[in-house]
Amino acid sequence: RRVRRLRPPAATTSTGTVPVGRPGLVAAVAVAAATVDLVTKMIGSAALADGPIELPGPLALRLVHNPGVAFGRGRALPAAVTLGATALIAAVIAVMAARGMLGAPIAAGMVVGGALANVADRFAGGTVVDLFDLGWWPTFNVADIFITTGAVLIVLTARDRPPPPPAP
């Protein structure tokens, strides 16, 4: 008797067949998150070139070029080290997400997309563009929102995952 391997279903769209399995979902969310972030940075850079925009409440839109990593830390590191380390971390997260090691694929895709957008931004300009300023918190961008939200969702959904089977 022959055993058939099950494959994830495919969805047909106007552009053809698109994989719907875990890696496909992680990739689709990552591409969407990175696109939203990079477009926001392009629009924000142009709109804020002449100065910040004060909004009602605690939020202001301010153009900041962050040479460091998270929250501006690591500013003294050489750009190649910062770029390489960030790209490596993004690659590890992407592989773990595709293999199902990070819980919910949408949350994992958010983290991967945000990380890749910041890597692309750093590669293109040597810094990461930050736009949102609360006054009491380091200035941040949409990629940071995706990374933080995705990480929180991964933690919250991790407790719902069954433990891995014991090794043979």
C-alpha positions in Angstrom: 0.0 0.0 0.0 1.3 3.5 -0.9 1.1 6.3 1.6 0.2 9.7 0.2 1.7 12.8 1.8 -0.7 15.5 2.6 0.1 18.9 1.3 -1.3 22.2 2.5 -4.2 23.4 0.5 -3.6 26.1 -2.1 -5.9 29.1 -2.8 -6.4 30.3 -6.3 -6.4 34.0 -6.9 -6.5 36.2 -10.0 -2.7 36.0 -10.1 -2.5 32.2 -9.8 -2.0 29.7 -7.0 -0.7 30.9 -3.7 0.5 28.5 -0.9 -1.6 28.7 2.3 0.6 26.7 4.6 2.4 28.1 7.7 5.5 29.3 5.8 3.2 31.0 3.2 1.2 32.7 5.9 4.2 33.9 7.8 5.7 35.2 4.5 2.5 37.0 3.4 2.1 38.7 6.8 5.8 39.6 6.8 5.7 41.2 3.3 2.5 43.1 4.2 4.0 44.4 7.5 7.3 45.4 5.9 5.4 47.2 3.0 3.2 49.1 5.4 6.3 50.2 7.4 8.4 51.2 4.5 5.6 53.2 2.8 4.9 54.9 6.1 8.6 55.8 6.4 8.7 57.3 2.9 5.5 59.3 3.5 6.7 60.4 6.9 10.2 61.4 5.7 8.7 63.7 3.1 6.0 65.1 5.3 8.3 65.8 8.3 11.3 67.1 6.4 10.4 70.7 7.4 9.9 69.8 11.1 7.7 67.9 13.5 3.9 67.9 13.6 2.4 68.3 17.0 -0.9 66.4 17.4 -3.5 66.7 20.1 -2.5 64.6 23.1 0.8 63.0 23.8 1.7 62.0 20.2 3.9 64.0 17.9 5.2 63.1 14.5 8.9 63.7 14.4 11.5 62.6 11.9 14.4 60.8 13.7 17.3 58.9 12.0 18.2 56.2 14.6 21.8 54.9 14.1 21.4 52.5 17.1 19.3 49.4 17.6 16.4 49.0 19.9 15.5 52.3 21.5 18.6 54.0 20.2 21.0 51.7 22.1 24.2 50.7 20.5 24.9 54.0 18.6 28.6 53.6 19.0 28.7 50.2 17.1 29.9 50.2 13.5 27.1 50.3 11.0 28.1 47.0 9.5 28.0 45.2 12.9 24.5 46.7 13.6 23.2 45.7 10.1 24.7 42.3 10.3 23.5 41.5 13.7 20.0 42.8 12.9 19.8 40.8 9.7 21.0 37.6 11.4 18.4 38.0 14.1 15.7 38.6 11.5 16.8 35.5 9.6 16.8 33.3 12.7 13.3 34.6 13.6 12.1 33.9 10.0 13.3 30.3 10.1 11.9 29.6 13.5 8.5 31.1 12.4 8.4 29.1 9.2 9.1 25.9 11.2 6.3 26.6 13.7 8.6 27.3 16.7 7.1 30.7 17.4 3.4 30.0 17.8 0.8 31.9 15.8 2.0 32.4 12.2 0.3 35.8 11.9 2.1 37.1 15.1 5.4 35.5 13.9 4.9 37.2 10.5 4.5 40.6 12.2 7.8 40.2 14.0 9.6 39.0 10.9 8.1 41.8 8.7 9.0 44.5 11.2 12.5 43.2 11.6 13.1 42.9 7.9 11.7 46.4 7.3 14.1 47.9 9.8 17.0 45.9 8.2 16.0 47.2 4.8 15.8 50.8 6.1 19.2 50.5 7.8 20.7 48.9 4.6 19.3 51.7 2.4 20.2 54.7 4.6 22.5 53.5 7.4 19.9 54.4 10.0 16.3 53.5 10.9 13.7 56.1 10.3 11.5 56.7 13.4 8.4 58.9 13.3 6.3 58.6 16.4 7.2 60.5 19.5 5.3 60.2 22.8 7.7 62.5 24.6 8.3 60.0 27.4 9.3 57.0 25.3 12.0 56.6 22.6 10.8 57.6 19.1 9.6 54.6 17.1 8.1 53.5 13.8 5.4 51.1 12.4 7.9 48.2 12.2 8.5 48.6 16.0 4.8 48.4 16.5 4.6 45.2 14.5 7.6 43.7 16.3 6.2 44.5 19.7 2.6 43.5 19.0 3.8 40.2 17.4 6.1 39.4 20.2 3.4 40.0 22.8 1.0 37.8 20.8 3.6 35.1 20.5 4.0 35.1 24.3 0.3 35.1 24.9 -0.4 32.2 22.4 2.6 30.2 23.6 0.7 28.9 26.6 -2.0 27.6 24.3 0.4 25.4 22.4 0.8 21.7 23.3 4.3 20.8 24.5 6.6 19.2 21.9 6.8 15.4 21.9 9.7 13.9 23.8 12.8 13.1 21.8 13.2 9.4 20.9 
